[in-house]
Amino acid sequence: MKISKILVNAIYVSSIPLLAAMFISFPLGGYTFFSANLPTTLPTKPLPTSLPLFFFGQLFYVPLPFKASLGEAFLAFWVLYLALFSISLLGPKKNLIQAIKSLEEEGPSAIYSNTALLLSVVFPILVLGLTTMEDVLNRVGLPVGHLPEVDPRENFFLLSYSPLIEEFGFRISLIGLAAGIIGWRLVGGGKGFIKGVWHPAEVVKVKNMSQKVNAYMLPIILSSMLFGLAHIFYSSEWGPGKAVSAGFAGFIIGIVYVTNGLPAAILMHWAFNYFSASYYYFDKIRGLPPLNESLSSNIFSYSQAYVDIIVFISAISSLISLLAADKLKKVSTQHL
């Protein structure tokens, strides 16, 4: 078997289990949120009269023009994320299977052709990088901190809500606005503006993706800085190290937004929040203590442990495969 074929198969092995775990998180998370075993607040609790919203990195409270319960709002977010996840399997340029196969000829740049592939490759690498970074920050005296869990159901709700409000407040209002202006000028009018906001790379008239990203580097850096600082400005529970790790995560999500569009940015944020929380809270309603507090227990009784293993294997496999694919592409180009 050719080495290039082995690399393509390695991406299959690393991406398909992770995407399957993400898909399973939809029924699992929905069941968990409405389960009577998830303590305290009921799903029927009314939403407050206003909800938090970020704009240009600033926090505002927007009055709700309608009444809804916590459960109804959660279900609305759930449907939206499921729709975005389904769309991600088909594009923006190739479906998942076509994109994986094109890695053989196009190298790492093929991940930009399908959002699900990008998500399954970048997310686990980013998780591994952030875990390492936060461990180093804690060791050198820049504690990251953590949020207290006062109400599991409300926390789960906020984790499901925050990808929308934070992508609007840190990516759309900064990077998206710049892309909309470029689209207005280069593509034309309101249609160009909307196209730029939806997929910033598509309105930059160059073919090289690195050049497309560089066109937005200033708003990407600004949005990532504000994203990092907002974590410590709006919550006293986070330590100064969180500004660094969250800023780095925001920088990567900003690049994802430019290369693959708004659905990709939202789903990348969703993966850190809803996807991870769905397994954590599922184990909670099963009566299991937090995984990091039960070293004496059988970790394989935790659904979260299996997801962590899948993410770790995906990160290592994706890193090796992308580096090798890039090297193969360079070698084949030199022989042409």
DRENTORRO-301177 format. One line per field, with one value per residue (C-alpha): residue in one letter; residue number from 1; x, y, z. Coordinates in steps of 0.02 Angstrom, whole numbers, plus 50000, padded with zeros to 5 digits. Example, Ala and Ser with C-alpha at 12.3 -4.5 7.8 and 13.67 -1.06 7.14 Angstrom:
r A,S $
k 1,2 $
east 50615,50684 $
north 49775,49947 $
up 50390,50357 $
end
This chain:
r M,K,I,S,K,I,L,V,N,A,I,Y,V,S,S,I,P,L,L,A,A,M,F,I,S,F,P,L,G,G,Y,T,F,F,S,A,N,L,P,T,T,L,P,T,K,P,L,P,T,S,L,P,L,F,F,F,G,Q,L,F,Y,V,P,L,P,F,K,A,S,L,G,E,A,F,L,A,F,W,V,L,Y,L,A,L,F,S,I,S,L,L,G,P,K,K,N,L,I,Q,A,I,K,S,L,E,E,E,G,P,S,A,I,Y,S,N,T,A,L,L,L,S,V,V,F,P,I,L,V,L,G,L,T,T,M,E,D,V,L,N,R,V,G,L,P,V,G,H,L,P,E,V,D,P,R,E,N,F,F,L,L,S,Y,S,P,L,I,E,E,F,G,F,R,I,S,L,I,G,L,A,A,G,I,I,G,W,R,L,V,G,G,G,K,G,F,I,K,G,V,W,H,P,A,E,V,V,K,V,K,N,M,S,Q,K,V,N,A,Y,M,L,P,I,I,L,S,S,M,L,F,G,L,A,H,I,F,Y,S,S,E,W,G,P,G,K,A,V,S,A,G,F,A,G,F,I,I,G,I,V,Y,V,T,N,G,L,P,A,A,I,L,M,H,W,A,F,N,Y,F,S,A,S,Y,Y,Y,F,D,K,I,R,G,L,P,P,L,N,E,S,L,S,S,N,I,F,S,Y,S,Q,A,Y,V,D,I,I,V,F,I,S,A,I,S,S,L,I,S,L,L,A,A,D,K,L,K,K,V,S,T,Q,H,L $
k 1,2,3,4,5,6,7,8,9,10,11,12,13,14,15,16,17,18,19,20,21,22,23,24,25,26,27,28,29,30,31,32,33,34,35,36,37,38,39,40,41,42,43,44,45,46,47,48,49,50,51,52,53,54,55,56,57,58,59,60,61,62,63,64,65,66,67,68,69,70,71,72,73,74,75,76,77,78,79,80,81,82,83,84,85,86,87,88,89,90,91,92,93,94,95,96,97,98,99,100,101,102,103,104,105,106,107,108,109,110,111,112,113,114,115,116,117,118,119,120,121,122,123,124,125,126,127,128,129,130,131,132,133,134,135,136,137,138,139,140,141,142,143,144,145,146,147,148,149,150,151,152,153,154,155,156,157,158,159,160,161,162,163,164,165,166,167,168,169,170,171,172,173,174,175,176,177,178,179,180,181,182,183,184,185,186,187,188,189,190,191,192,193,194,195,196,197,198,199,200,201,202,203,204,205,206,207,208,209,210,211,212,213,214,215,216,217,218,219,220,221,222,223,224,225,226,227,228,229,230,231,232,233,234,235,236,237,238,239,240,241,242,243,244,245,246,247,248,249,250,251,252,253,254,255,256,257,258,259,260,261,262,263,264,265,266,267,268,269,270,271,272,273,274,275,276,277,278,279,280,281,282,283,284,285,286,287,288,289,290,291,292,293,294,295,296,297,298,299,300,301,302,303,304,305,306,307,308,309,310,311,312,313,314,315,316,317,318,319,320,321,322,323,324,325,326,327,328,329,330,331,332,333,334,335,336 $
east 50000,50065,50114,49989,49849,49904,49894,49719,49665,49743,49633,49482,49532,49556,49411,49266,49263,49273,49134,49031,49057,49003,48845,48804,48820,48658,48539,48648,48651,48466,48421,48537,48473,48292,48332,48256,48423,48509,48486,48418,48340,48197,48188,48022,48103,48065,48209,48254,48181,48350,48497,48683,48753,48929,48962,49137,49194,49079,48942,48764,48596,48464,48278,48186,48033,47952,47932,48014,48074,48251,48208,48128,48279,48399,48299,48309,48499,48506,48412,48524,48684,48618,48579,48753,48835,48737,48784,48966,48971,48929,49037,49079,49162,49167,49080,49177,49229,49284,49385,49477,49517,49583,49714,49814,49835,49809,49895,49840,49749,49612,49544,49478,49360,49251,49201,49176,49350,49424,49331,49389,49570,49590,49483,49581,49749,49687,49625,49795,49884,49773,49786,49976,49976,49864,49969,50125,50036,49982,50160,50242,50127,49992,49843,49704,49568,49399,49215,49115,48970,48824,48681,48719,48567,48593,48780,48739,48618,48748,48879,48757,48715,48890,48954,48820,48840,49030,49051,48936,49026,49206,49214,49066,49071,49258,49319,49147,49123,49292,49245,49075,49156,49277,49131,49031,49174,49240,49085,48957,48820,48723,48747,48935,48922,48823,48940,49090,49011,48960,49128,49267,49391,49270,49273,49463,49520,49673,49687,49813,49728,49873,49854,49666,49700,49834,49707,49611,49758,49731,49547,49591,49724,49610,49464,49576,49647,49473,49412,49552,49532,49342,49363,49449,49354,49182,49221,49325,49343,49463,49647,49764,49821,49647,49671,49820,49741,49571,49659,49754,49593,49508,49651,49630,49440,49463,49568,49439,49304,49402,49446,49282,49151,49034,48964,49141,49181,49019,49046,49225,49161,49016,49141,49226,49059,48907,48999,49114,48979,48855,48968,49018,48838,48783,48908,48842,48661,48730,48792,48977,49092,49195,49325,49472,49415,49398,49573,49535,49382,49374,49393,49319,49150,49149,49085,49194,49350,49314,49289,49453,49543,49465,49515,49694,49716,49639,49758,49914,49855,49802,49966,50070,49960,49956,50144,50178,50049,50130,50301,50234,50155,50320,50414,50289,50293,50483,50472,50353 $
north 50000,50174,50286,50417,50288,50245,50428,50445,50290,50362,50517,50402,50310,50471,50575,50453,50396,50577,50634,50484,50534,50712,50646,50535,50688,50757,50622,50596,50781,50804,50656,50716,50895,50841,50698,50708,50646,50809,50903,51075,51189,51114,51126,51216,51363,51524,51614,51783,51935,51973,51868,51913,51959,52010,52145,52205,52106,52203,52119,52182,52116,52108,52103,51950,51992,51826,51707,51537,51406,51348,51183,51265,51378,51230,51131,51277,51283,51092,51096,51235,51142,50980,51073,51152,50985,50901,51041,51024,50847,50912,51065,51203,51132,50942,50812,50726,50571,50673,50790,50646,50567,50733,50738,50618,50748,50916,50886,50974,51111,50984,51005,51177,51095,51012,51083,50915,50860,51025,51005,50825,50872,51043,51018,50872,50955,51115,51020,50937,51104,51196,51058,51066,51256,51269,51141,51245,51408,51332,51272,51441,51538,51596,51496,51462,51438,51357,51401,51337,51222,51296,51226,51084,51113,51301,51274,51153,51281,51421,51308,51276,51460,51534,51474,51582,51740,51731,51697,51845,51956,51912,51841,51912,52087,52104,51984,51968,52156,52176,52034,52114,52278,52188,52091,52251,52331,52182,52075,52213,52281,52192,52021,52043,52101,51946,51832,51907,51886,51707,51652,51784,51691,51689,51878,51896,51888,51777,51588,51550,51517,51588,51753,51751,51727,51863,51986,51969,51950,52116,52083,51901,51958,52093,51973,51841,51968,52029,51849,51805,51961,51943,51779,51864,52029,51950,51810,51820,51631,51626,51659,51765,51610,51591,51752,51670,51501,51574,51704,51566,51466,51624,51650,51475,51490,51657,51572,51433,51565,51644,51481,51385,51511,51547,51370,51304,51435,51400,51212,51228,51324,51200,51057,51136,51171,51066,50913,50897,50942,50814,50668,50751,50778,50607,50529,50645,50584,50407,50453,50454,50582,50696,50596,50698,50663,50474,50409,50254,50211,50117,50257,50146,50159,50341,50389,50544,50435,50353,50524,50586,50435,50464,50648,50606,50473,50589,50729,50622,50534,50697,50784,50642,50622,50807,50828,50673,50725,50896,50816,50696,50840,50936,50782,50749,50932,50929,50780,50866 $
up 50000,49958,50103,50042,50056,50232,50280,50209,50305,50463,50446,50425,50585,50683,50618,50602,50786,50846,50730,50786,50968,50923,50840,50989,51102,51028,51093,51246,51292,51257,51367,51504,51506,51529,51648,51821,51889,51844,52008,52054,51921,51820,51628,51651,51741,51644,51559,51634,51548,51468,51413,51402,51232,51183,51053,51010,51161,51279,51380,51364,51422,51287,51335,51270,51163,51209,51355,51355,51477,51502,51417,51265,51238,51259,51130,51007,51025,51010,50843,50776,50821,50746,50584,50579,50616,50475,50354,50405,50335,50161,50133,50107,49951,49968,50073,50212,50112,49960,50071,50157,49989,49922,50061,49953,49815,49901,50066,50228,50130,50092,50269,50218,50094,50227,50396,50482,50430,50491,50656,50681,50645,50726,50882,50958,50917,50999,51153,51172,51149,51273,51403,51392,51393,51546,51640,51604,51654,51821,51854,51818,51932,51811,51875,51752,51882,51854,51864,52013,51972,52067,51962,51838,51726,51716,51685,51544,51472,51478,51400,51257,51239,51248,51077,50995,51098,51103,50918,50884,51008,50969,50793,50695,50769,50735,50600,50519,50510,50423,50304,50271,50223,50106,50031,50009,49912,49812,49784,49791,49903,50038,49958,49967,50148,50198,50101,50191,50363,50324,50250,50259,50147,50001,49974,49970,49788,49810,49793,49930,50097,50197,50106,50140,50326,50327,50257,50421,50540,50631,50677,50718,50842,50915,50936,51019,51141,51190,51202,51323,51429,51438,51531,51677,51668,51680,51802,51960,51961,51813,51847,51739,51646,51572,51474,51388,51350,51301,51193,51102,51077,51012,50889,50817,50810,50720,50586,50572,50548,50405,50317,50336,50384,50528,50550,50575,50709,50802,50794,50855,51006,51024,51033,51184,51269,51228,51159,51309,51435,51369,51420,51584,51638,51574,51694,51828,51812,51824,51998,51956,52039,51926,51831,51898,52076,52061,52028,52131,52027,51863,51735,51600,51684,51626,51454,51468,51480,51312,51232,51307,51234,51062,51067,51118,50984,50854,50903,50886,50727,50644,50686,50615,50462,50418,50439,50333,50201,50188,50165,50033,49937,49936,49875,49736,49684,49670,49551,49432 $
end
